[in-house]
Amino acid sequence: MINRERILTEFFELVRTDSPTKNERFIANMLKNRLQNLGMTVTEDNVGQVIGGNCGNVLAYLKGTLPMAPIVLFSAHMDTVQPCLNIEPVLNDGLITSAGPTILGADDKSGIVPILEALRTIQEQAIPHGDIQVIFSVAEEGGLNGSKNIEKKQLKADLGFVLDSGGKPGEIILEAPGQDRINITINGKAAHAGVEPENGISAIVVAAKAISRLQTGRIDEETTSNVGTIQGGRATNIVADRVEVTCETRSRNLGKLERLTAQMCNAFKHCAEEVGAISEIEVLRLYDPLIIAAESKIAALTVQAVKSAGLTVEFGVTGGGSDANNFNRYGVPCVVLGTGMQKYHTTDESIEEEDLYRSAKLVLEIIKAVARVDKHEIINFVD
């Protein structure tokens, strides 16, 4: 059985630990120490240096007692969105929230704690298991940059589970979108707005015309786009000669993603050309879509574990990416598991106390289910 008191205490401790994106050093040191105390081989990669952070991904490996079982990966991210400093969690009537003007940090510490608890439980109760890899990633928020920059050779697992979704424990996320970030700079021509405006080219007006031609918001059930920021201009008496715009496109369909990104780029390009302005456009593929078939063997195994944990099975899709997008791209089939976090990325974020315990029990049941599979069957198992 899992230790409910230990889970709650550890969750409160971790959410009180400041861990903004690219500044995860303190929590990483805590987790490395706890993983080492569990007898795991623990390393940290150099991704922090690559992305300009103060910490890399934490990778841990535990040798199993069943050498013929597949290697299973469990992952969650260490970073939290702002405002996330000096979080003080409170528990009222089974619901955990933040007492102050901050997020709670259940995203994604509600993923970390169940993984740690399941690892402790299998050791305390001598539960047979195969090899287990754990990855606590950095900089997941804002582009999955920790997992995006991990070395593929560091991934040892045959299949994996990422605990990082708002669905209730038992929800299995099989589809998530890919995302492009589009950075646009419009270079116009400055002029005095009151003396010779006809000699200027307003970059702001160009950007406004382009934005008016875009499809934004919900495009269809699997596709969205957004104009996120716009900055430009120096004064009301100067025709703005430079504007910077950032946009994003998302879709669970790669073809739709590419077409929508191209349409957005063309709108800015053509509007600039119409008046003699110059457009500079950069497209960054943050991550590819995640697609796991509901009929796949990995989905079947997850369903089995959910039922064994006494939870309700529900397949879901999401509009947000997770580290599972990158792990799948690197060859490790992964599904995303709901942890019960609610209203994440807001100061109204919360999680039910019971969902922490349910997630820990589910991770434990996944370990047991994977242990019953022969690794020689793994190719057919994950198809």
DADAVEN-V337250 format. One record per residue. RES is the residue in one letter. SS is DSSP state (H for helix, E for strand, C for the rest). NEAR is the number of other C-alpha atoms within 12 Angstrom. D_CENTER is the distance of its C-alpha to the mean C-alpha in Angstrom with 1 decimal. Layout:
res->RES ss->SS near->NEAR d_center->D_CENTER
res->RES ss->SS near->NEAR d_center->D_CENTER
This chain:
res->M ss->C near->25 d_center->29.4
res->I ss->C near->31 d_center->26.4
res->N ss->C near->25 d_center->27.4
res->R ss->H near->24 d_center->26.4
res->E ss->H near->16 d_center->27.8
res->R ss->H near->22 d_center->25.9
res->I ss->H near->34 d_center->22.6
res->L ss->H near->33 d_center->23.2
res->T ss->H near->21 d_center->24.6
res->E ss->H near->29 d_center->21.7
res->F ss->H near->41 d_center->19.2
res->F ss->H near->31 d_center->21.4
res->E ss->H near->27 d_center->21.8
res->L ss->H near->38 d_center->18.1
res->V ss->H near->42 d_center->17.3
res->R ss->C near->31 d_center->20.5
res->T ss->C near->32 d_center->19.2
res->D ss->C near->33 d_center->18.1
res->S ss->C near->41 d_center->14.9
res->P ss->E near->37 d_center->13.9
res->T ss->C near->37 d_center->11.7
res->K ss->C near->37 d_center->14.0
res->N ss->C near->32 d_center->16.3
res->E ss->C near->37 d_center->15.2
res->R ss->H near->29 d_center->18.6
res->F ss->H near->24 d_center->20.1
res->I ss->H near->35 d_center->17.6
res->A ss->H near->38 d_center->17.2
res->N ss->H near->27 d_center->21.0
res->M ss->H near->23 d_center->21.1
res->L ss->H near->38 d_center->18.9
res->K ss->H near->32 d_center->20.7
res->N ss->H near->22 d_center->23.9
res->R ss->H near->25 d_center->23.0
res->L ss->H near->33 d_center->21.9
res->Q ss->H near->23 d_center->25.1
res->N ss->H near->18 d_center->27.1
res->L ss->C near->27 d_center->25.9
res->G ss->C near->19 d_center->27.6
res->M ss->C near->28 d_center->24.5
res->T ss->E near->23 d_center->24.7
res->V ss->E near->27 d_center->22.2
res->T ss->E near->25 d_center->21.3
res->E ss->E near->31 d_center->19.2
res->D ss->C near->31 d_center->18.5
res->N ss->C near->24 d_center->19.3
res->V ss->H near->29 d_center->16.0
res->G ss->H near->29 d_center->16.7
res->Q ss->H near->20 d_center->19.8
res->V ss->H near->22 d_center->18.3
res->I ss->H near->27 d_center->15.9
res->G ss->C near->19 d_center->18.3
res->G ss->C near->25 d_center->16.8
res->N ss->C near->28 d_center->18.9
res->C ss->C near->34 d_center->17.1
res->G ss->C near->42 d_center->15.8
res->N ss->C near->49 d_center->13.6
res->V ss->E near->44 d_center->15.6
res->L ss->E near->41 d_center->16.9
res->A ss->E near->40 d_center->19.4
res->Y ss->E near->33 d_center->21.7
res->L ss->E near->33 d_center->24.2
res->K ss->C near->27 d_center->27.1
res->G ss->C near->28 d_center->28.0
res->T ss->C near->21 d_center->31.3
res->L ss->C near->24 d_center->31.1
res->P ss->C near->21 d_center->31.2
res->M ss->C near->21 d_center->31.2
res->A ss->E near->30 d_center->28.0
res->P ss->C near->38 d_center->24.8
res->I ss->C near->39 d_center->22.3
res->V ss->E near->43 d_center->19.2
res->L ss->E near->41 d_center->15.8
res->F ss->E near->51 d_center->13.8
res->S ss->E near->49 d_center->10.5
res->A ss->E near->48 d_center->8.4
res->H ss->E near->48 d_center->7.3
res->M ss->C near->50 d_center->10.3
res->D ss->C near->48 d_center->9.8
res->T ss->E near->42 d_center->10.4
res->V ss->C near->35 d_center->11.2
res->Q ss->C near->26 d_center->14.9
res->P ss->C near->25 d_center->17.4
res->C ss->C near->34 d_center->16.6
res->L ss->C near->26 d_center->19.8
res->N ss->C near->23 d_center->22.4
res->I ss->C near->32 d_center->20.7
res->E ss->C near->26 d_center->23.3
res->P ss->E near->36 d_center->22.3
res->V ss->E near->26 d_center->25.1
res->L ss->E near->21 d_center->25.8
res->N ss->E near->14 d_center->28.1
res->D ss->C near->11 d_center->29.2
res->G ss->C near->16 d_center->26.3
res->L ss->E near->25 d_center->23.6
res->I ss->E near->32 d_center->21.7
res->T ss->E near->35 d_center->21.1
res->S ss->E near->32 d_center->21.3
res->A ss->C near->22 d_center->25.0
res->G ss->C near->19 d_center->24.6
res->P ss->C near->19 d_center->23.1
res->T ss->C near->30 d_center->19.5
res->I ss->C near->39 d_center->16.3
res->L ss->C near->47 d_center->16.4
res->G ss->C near->50 d_center->13.3
res->A ss->H near->55 d_center->12.8
res->D ss->H near->44 d_center->9.1
res->D ss->H near->50 d_center->8.8
res->K ss->H near->47 d_center->12.3
res->S ss->H near->54 d_center->13.2
res->G ss->H near->50 d_center->11.4
res->I ss->H near->47 d_center->13.2
res->V ss->H near->48 d_center->16.6
res->P ss->H near->47 d_center->17.2
res->I ss->H near->51 d_center->16.6
res->L ss->H near->46 d_center->19.1
res->E ss->H near->37 d_center->21.5
res->A ss->H near->41 d_center->21.6
res->L ss->H near->46 d_center->22.4
res->R ss->H near->31 d_center->25.2
res->T ss->H near->29 d_center->26.5
res->I ss->H near->32 d_center->27.1
res->Q ss->H near->25 d_center->29.0
res->E ss->H near->15 d_center->31.0
res->Q ss->C near->15 d_center->32.0
res->A ss->C near->16 d_center->32.4
res->I ss->C near->23 d_center->30.4
res->P ss->C near->27 d_center->30.6
res->H ss->C near->35 d_center->27.4
res->G ss->C near->33 d_center->26.3
res->D ss->C near->34 d_center->24.5
res->I ss->E near->47 d_center->21.1
res->Q ss->E near->40 d_center->18.4
res->V ss->E near->46 d_center->15.7
res->I ss->E near->48 d_center->13.0
res->F ss->E near->48 d_center->11.5
res->S ss->E near->53 d_center->9.4
res->V ss->C near->51 d_center->9.9
res->A ss->C near->41 d_center->8.6
res->E ss->C near->45 d_center->4.9
res->E ss->C near->32 d_center->5.9
res->G ss->C near->29 d_center->8.1
res->G ss->C near->31 d_center->7.5
res->L ss->C near->36 d_center->5.6
res->N ss->H near->34 d_center->9.1
res->G ss->H near->48 d_center->9.6
res->S ss->H near->46 d_center->9.0
res->K ss->H near->35 d_center->10.5
res->N ss->C near->31 d_center->13.6
res->I ss->C near->34 d_center->14.2
res->E ss->C near->22 d_center->17.6
res->K ss->H near->18 d_center->17.8
res->K ss->H near->13 d_center->20.8
res->Q ss->H near->27 d_center->18.9
res->L ss->C near->34 d_center->17.4
res->K ss->C near->29 d_center->20.3
res->A ss->C near->37 d_center->19.1
res->D ss->C near->36 d_center->20.5
res->L ss->E near->45 d_center->17.8
res->G ss->E near->43 d_center->14.7
res->F ss->E near->50 d_center->12.7
res->V ss->E near->47 d_center->9.1
res->L ss->E near->49 d_center->9.6
res->D ss->E near->52 d_center->6.8
res->S ss->E near->45 d_center->8.5
res->G ss->C near->37 d_center->11.4
res->G ss->C near->32 d_center->14.0
res->K ss->C near->35 d_center->16.8
res->P ss->C near->45 d_center->17.1
res->G ss->C near->40 d_center->18.6
res->E ss->E near->35 d_center->16.4
res->I ss->E near->43 d_center->15.2
res->I ss->E near->43 d_center->12.6
res->L ss->E near->40 d_center->14.2
res->E ss->E near->34 d_center->13.2
res->A ss->E near->38 d_center->10.3
res->P ss->C near->41 d_center->11.2
res->G ss->E near->42 d_center->11.5
res->Q ss->E near->42 d_center->11.7
res->D ss->E near->38 d_center->14.5
res->R ss->E near->33 d_center->15.2
res->I ss->E near->34 d_center->19.0
res->N ss->E near->29 d_center->20.9
res->I ss->E near->38 d_center->24.5
res->T ss->E near->32 d_center->27.5
res->I ss->E near->43 d_center->30.8
res->N ss->E near->35 d_center->33.9
res->G ss->C near->34 d_center->37.0
res->K ss->E near->30 d_center->40.3
res->A ss->C near->30 d_center->41.3
res->A ss->C near->24 d_center->44.5
res->H ss->E near->21 d_center->46.3
res->A ss->C near->22 d_center->45.2
res->G ss->C near->15 d_center->48.7
res->V ss->C near->13 d_center->51.0
res->E ss->C near->15 d_center->49.6
res->P ss->H near->19 d_center->46.4
res->E ss->H near->16 d_center->47.6
res->N ss->H near->20 d_center->47.1
res->G ss->C near->28 d_center->43.4
res->I ss->E near->34 d_center->40.3
res->S ss->C near->37 d_center->37.7
res->A ss->H near->42 d_center->34.2
res->I ss->H near->35 d_center->33.1
res->V ss->H near->30 d_center->35.1
res->V ss->H near->40 d_center->33.9
res->A ss->H near->47 d_center->30.2
res->A ss->H near->24 d_center->31.2
res->K ss->H near->22 d_center->33.0
res->A ss->H near->31 d_center->30.1
res->I ss->H near->32 d_center->27.7
res->S ss->H near->16 d_center->30.4
res->R ss->C near->20 d_center->30.3
res->L ss->C near->29 d_center->26.6
res->Q ss->C near->26 d_center->25.0
res->T ss->C near->24 d_center->22.4
res->G ss->E near->21 d_center->20.5
res->R ss->E near->17 d_center->20.4
res->I ss->E near->19 d_center->22.0
res->D ss->E near->18 d_center->22.0
res->E ss->C near->17 d_center->20.2
res->E ss->C near->29 d_center->17.5
res->T ss->E near->34 d_center->17.7
res->T ss->E near->31 d_center->17.1
res->S ss->E near->35 d_center->17.9
res->N ss->E near->27 d_center->18.2
res->V ss->E near->29 d_center->20.3
res->G ss->E near->19 d_center->18.4
res->T ss->E near->19 d_center->21.0
res->I ss->E near->23 d_center->24.6
res->Q ss->E near->22 d_center->26.8
res->G ss->E near->28 d_center->30.4
res->G ss->C near->27 d_center->34.1
res->R ss->C near->19 d_center->36.3
res->A ss->C near->15 d_center->39.0
res->T ss->C near->16 d_center->40.5
res->N ss->C near->18 d_center->43.5
res->I ss->E near->27 d_center->41.7
res->V ss->C near->31 d_center->40.4
res->A ss->C near->32 d_center->36.8
res->D ss->C near->36 d_center->36.5
res->R ss->E near->33 d_center->32.8
res->V ss->E near->36 d_center->29.6
res->E ss->E near->31 d_center->26.0
res->V ss->E near->34 d_center->23.6
res->T ss->E near->30 d_center->19.8
res->C ss->E near->36 d_center->18.5
res->E ss->E near->40 d_center->15.7
res->T ss->E near->48 d_center->16.0
res->R ss->E near->42 d_center->13.9
res->S ss->E near->39 d_center->15.3
res->R ss->C near->34 d_center->15.0
res->N ss->C near->26 d_center->18.3
res->L ss->H near->25 d_center->18.3
res->G ss->H near->20 d_center->21.9
res->K ss->H near->26 d_center->21.2
res->L ss->H near->33 d_center->18.4
res->E ss->H near->30 d_center->20.9
res->R ss->H near->20 d_center->23.7
res->L ss->H near->35 d_center->22.1
res->T ss->H near->38 d_center->21.0
res->A ss->H near->25 d_center->24.6
res->Q ss->H near->23 d_center->26.2
res->M ss->H near->38 d_center->24.4
res->C ss->H near->37 d_center->25.5
res->N ss->H near->23 d_center->29.0
res->A ss->H near->28 d_center->29.4
res->F ss->H near->43 d_center->29.1
res->K ss->H near->30 d_center->31.2
res->H ss->H near->26 d_center->34.0
res->C ss->H near->32 d_center->34.3
res->A ss->H near->36 d_center->34.7
res->E ss->H near->23 d_center->37.2
res->E ss->H near->20 d_center->39.2
res->V ss->H near->25 d_center->40.3
res->G ss->C near->21 d_center->40.3
res->A ss->C near->30 d_center->37.0
res->I ss->E near->27 d_center->34.8
res->S ss->E near->32 d_center->31.1
res->E ss->E near->27 d_center->28.6
res->I ss->E near->28 d_center->25.4
res->E ss->E near->24 d_center->22.5
res->V ss->E near->25 d_center->19.8
res->L ss->E near->21 d_center->16.6
res->R ss->E near->27 d_center->14.7
res->L ss->E near->32 d_center->11.1
res->Y ss->E near->40 d_center->10.3
res->D ss->C near->36 d_center->12.4
res->P ss->C near->39 d_center->12.4
res->L ss->E near->39 d_center->11.9
res->I ss->E near->35 d_center->15.2
res->I ss->C near->33 d_center->16.7
res->A ss->C near->22 d_center->20.2
res->A ss->C near->24 d_center->21.2
res->E ss->C near->17 d_center->24.3
res->S ss->C near->22 d_center->22.7
res->K ss->H near->25 d_center->23.7
res->I ss->H near->38 d_center->20.3
res->A ss->H near->37 d_center->19.9
res->A ss->H near->26 d_center->23.5
res->L ss->H near->35 d_center->22.8
res->T ss->H near->45 d_center->19.9
res->V ss->H near->34 d_center->22.4
res->Q ss->H near->27 d_center->25.0
res->A ss->H near->36 d_center->23.0
res->V ss->H near->35 d_center->22.0
res->K ss->H near->23 d_center->25.7
res->S ss->H near->23 d_center->26.9
res->A ss->C near->28 d_center->24.8
res->G ss->C near->18 d_center->26.7
res->L ss->C near->27 d_center->23.8
res->T ss->C near->22 d_center->23.8
res->V ss->C near->28 d_center->22.1
res->E ss->E near->23 d_center->20.2
res->F ss->E near->28 d_center->18.4
res->G ss->E near->27 d_center->15.9
res->V ss->E near->32 d_center->13.9
res->T ss->E near->34 d_center->11.2
res->G ss->C near->30 d_center->11.0
res->G ss->C near->37 d_center->7.3
res->G ss->C near->41 d_center->5.2
res->S ss->C near->52 d_center->3.0
res->D ss->H near->54 d_center->5.1
res->A ss->H near->48 d_center->7.8
res->N ss->H near->43 d_center->8.5
res->N ss->H near->42 d_center->9.7
res->F ss->H near->44 d_center->11.4
res->N ss->H near->36 d_center->13.2
res->R ss->H near->24 d_center->14.3
res->Y ss->C near->28 d_center->15.6
res->G ss->C near->24 d_center->17.6
res->V ss->C near->37 d_center->16.1
res->P ss->E near->39 d_center->15.9
res->C ss->E near->45 d_center->13.0
res->V ss->E near->51 d_center->12.5
res->V ss->E near->50 d_center->9.9
res->L ss->E near->52 d_center->11.9
res->G ss->E near->46 d_center->12.4
res->T ss->C near->45 d_center->13.2
res->G ss->C near->38 d_center->15.2
res->M ss->C near->38 d_center->13.5
res->Q ss->E near->31 d_center->15.1
res->K ss->C near->21 d_center->15.1
res->Y ss->C near->34 d_center->12.0
res->H ss->C near->27 d_center->11.8
res->T ss->C near->23 d_center->15.6
res->T ss->C near->27 d_center->18.5
res->D ss->C near->24 d_center->19.3
res->E ss->C near->35 d_center->16.3
res->S ss->E near->37 d_center->17.8
res->I ss->E near->46 d_center->17.8
res->E ss->E near->30 d_center->20.8
res->E ss->H near->34 d_center->22.2
res->E ss->H near->27 d_center->23.0
res->D ss->H near->37 d_center->19.5
res->L ss->H near->46 d_center->18.8
res->Y ss->H near->40 d_center->21.8
res->R ss->H near->42 d_center->21.0
res->S ss->H near->49 d_center->17.7
res->A ss->H near->47 d_center->19.6
res->K ss->H near->39 d_center->22.3
res->L ss->H near->45 d_center->20.1
res->V ss->H near->48 d_center->18.7
res->L ss->H near->39 d_center->22.4
res->E ss->H near->37 d_center->23.5
res->I ss->H near->45 d_center->21.0
res->I ss->H near->45 d_center->22.5
res->K ss->H near->36 d_center->25.9
res->A ss->H near->31 d_center->25.3
res->V ss->H near->43 d_center->24.1
res->A ss->H near->30 d_center->27.1
res->R ss->C near->27 d_center->29.4
res->V ss->C near->30 d_center->28.3
res->D ss->E near->21 d_center->30.3
res->K ss->H near->24 d_center->28.2
res->H ss->H near->16 d_center->30.9
res->E ss->H near->18 d_center->29.6
res->I ss->H near->27 d_center->26.0
res->I ss->H near->19 d_center->26.3
res->N ss->H near->15 d_center->27.7
res->F ss->H near->25 d_center->25.4
res->V ss->H near->32 d_center->22.2
res->D ss->C near->23 d_center->23.8
